[in-house]
């Protein structure tokens, strides 16, 4: 009995659902709402004027012609009298009194000798040391190469330590020498030393 009763109840419930769905479908098939009309916009363009305004441009007056420079009469160079012994050229002299350089004549051999200084650059005083009023010295060792430059710069001693070392090395690297000559050829000169003093002027 329970089974039969449940069957009847399920059938009645299903029938009710079908009736409800049919009503919903009928109500959705009604006429659509009326679509409002699209407004029409008229665009009126103004007709262009037939008469156009013209503007007459007056050209500027032409510039005056450039003035011609006065003619210069070419001058002929004075003829040099030939020298029976040959010809000579006037070459300006160069003052090398401050440099110990022996150029020699054409084809002359280079004389043997130790390296001699040609250019010496004074070191810059460190700003911090100058403000603090510090003074001192740096002793360096270096090598003079075949071209007269300075290589292998090393600080062997300094007072005070690591205050003036950088400026001393930088100045020594710019020094130039006449290289050492042995057998007519330039050679390196090792184990050179120099002391650079840093003192404040009164």
C-alpha positions in Angstrom: 0.0 0.0 0.0 2.8 2.4 0.8 4.4 1.7 -2.6 1.1 2.3 -4.5 0.5 5.5 -2.4 3.9 6.9 -3.2 3.5 6.2 -6.9 0.2 8.2 -7.0 1.8 11.1 -5.0 4.8 11.2 -7.4 2.6 11.2 -10.4 0.5 14.1 -9.0 3.6 16.1 -8.2 5.1 15.5 -11.7 1.8 16.5 -13.4 1.8 19.7 -11.3 5.3 20.6 -12.5 4.4 20.1 -16.1 1.3 22.4 -15.8 3.5 25.1 -14.2 6.1 24.9 -16.9 3.4 25.2 -19.6 2.0 28.4 -18.0 5.5 29.9 -17.9 6.1 29.1 -21.6 2.8 30.7 -22.6 3.6 33.9 -20.7 7.0 34.2 -22.3 5.6 34.0 -25.8 3.7 37.3 -25.4 4.3 40.2 -27.8 7.6 42.1 -27.4 7.7 45.5 -26.1 7.5 48.1 -28.8 10.9 49.4 -29.9 11.1 53.2 -29.8 11.7 54.9 -33.0 15.2 56.1 -33.7 15.4 59.9 -33.9 16.5 61.3 -37.3 19.1 64.1 -37.1 19.4 66.4 -40.1 22.8 68.0 -40.8 22.7 71.2 -42.7 26.0 72.4 -44.1 26.4 76.1 -45.0 27.2 76.7 -48.6 30.6 78.2 -49.2 30.8 81.7 -50.5 31.5 82.1 -54.1 33.6 85.2 -53.7 37.0 84.4 -52.1 39.1 87.1 -50.5 42.5 87.5 -52.1 45.5 89.4 -50.7 48.1 90.9 -52.9 51.6 90.6 -51.5 54.1 93.2 -52.5 57.7 91.7 -53.0 60.4 93.4 -50.9 62.9 95.6 -52.8 66.0 93.7 -54.0 69.1 94.1 -51.8 71.9 96.4 -53.0 74.7 94.7 -54.9 77.8 93.8 -52.8 80.7 96.2 -52.9 83.7 94.8 -54.7 86.9 94.8 -52.7 89.7 96.8 -54.0 92.1 95.0 -56.3 95.4 94.1 -54.8 98.4 94.2 -57.0 100.4 90.9 -56.7 103.9 91.4 -55.5 106.7 89.2 -56.7 109.1 87.8 -54.1 112.6 89.1 -54.1 114.9 86.9 -55.9 117.5 85.4 -53.5 121.1 85.5 -54.7 122.4 82.0 -55.1 125.3 81.0 -52.9 128.3 79.5 -54.6 128.9 77.1 -51.7 125.3 75.8 -51.7 122.0 76.9 -50.1 121.2 77.6 -46.4 117.9 77.6 -44.5 117.1 79.9 -41.5 115.9 77.6 -38.7 114.8 79.1 -35.4 116.9 78.0 -32.5 115.5 76.1 -29.5 116.7 76.9 -26.0 117.8 73.6 -24.5 119.9 75.0 -21.7 117.8 73.4 -19.1 118.0 69.9 -20.6 121.1 67.7 -20.6 120.7 66.2 -24.0 123.5 65.4 -26.5 122.1 65.0 -30.0 125.4 64.7 -31.8 125.9 65.0 -35.5 124.5 62.9 -38.3 125.6 59.3 -37.9 127.2 59.9 -34.5 127.1 57.1 -32.0 125.4 57.5 -28.7 127.9 57.8 -25.9 127.8 55.5 -22.9 126.6 56.9 -19.6 124.2 56.7 -16.7 120.6 57.9 -16.9 120.1 61.6 -16.4 116.8 63.4 -15.4 115.0 65.5 -18.1 111.5 66.2 -16.7 110.6 66.2 -13.0 107.0 66.7 -11.9 106.4 68.0 -8.4 103.8 66.0 -6.4 100.5 67.5 -5.3 99.9 68.1 -1.6 96.9 66.0 -0.4 94.0 68.3 0.6 93.3 66.4 3.8 96.9 66.5 4.9 97.1 70.2 4.1 94.0 70.9 6.2 95.4 68.8 9.1 98.8 70.5 8.8 100.7 67.2 8.2 104.2 67.1 6.8 106.4 64.2 5.8 108.3 62.4 3.2 108.1 59.3 0.9 111.1 57.2 -0.2 110.5 55.2 -3.5 112.4 52.8 -5.6 111.9 52.5 -9.4 113.4 51.4 -12.7 114.3 53.6 -15.7 113.3 51.8 -19.0 114.9 52.0 -22.4 112.7 55.0 -23.4 113.5 57.0 -20.3 110.2 56.3 -18.6 109.7 55.2 -15.0 108.5 51.6 -14.2 108.2 49.4 -11.1 107.5 52.2 -8.6 107.5 50.9 -5.0 107.2 52.8 -1.7 110.1 51.6 0.5 109.5 53.9 3.4 107.3 56.9 4.4 106.6 59.2 7.3 103.7 59.3 8.1 102.6 56.0 6.6 100.0 55.9 3.7 99.4 59.7 3.7 101.6 60.9 0.8 102.2 57.6 -0.9 99.6 58.0 -3.7 100.6 61.5 -4.8 104.3 60.6 -4.6 103.8 57.6 -6.9 101.6 59.6 -9.3 104.3 62.3 -9.6 107.2 59.9 -10.1 105.3 58.1 -12.9 105.5 61.3 -14.9 109.2 61.8 -14.7 111.4 61.5 -17.8 115.0 60.5 -18.1 117.7 60.3 -20.7 118.1 56.5 -20.6 121.3 54.7 -19.7 123.6 53.9 -22.7 125.8 50.8 -22.9 127.5 49.9 -26.1 125.6 52.6 -28.0 122.2 51.1 -27.0 119.7 52.2 -24.4 119.2 49.7 -21.5 117.2 49.6 -18.3 118.6 51.0 -15.1 117.4 49.2 -12.0 117.4 49.9 -8.3 116.9 53.7 -8.5 115.6 55.5 -5.4 114.4 59.0 -4.6 112.9 60.7 -1.6 110.0 63.2 -2.1 109.4 65.7 0.8 106.1 67.2 1.6 106.4 70.4 3.6 103.9 73.2 4.1 105.0 76.8 3.4 104.8 79.3 6.2 
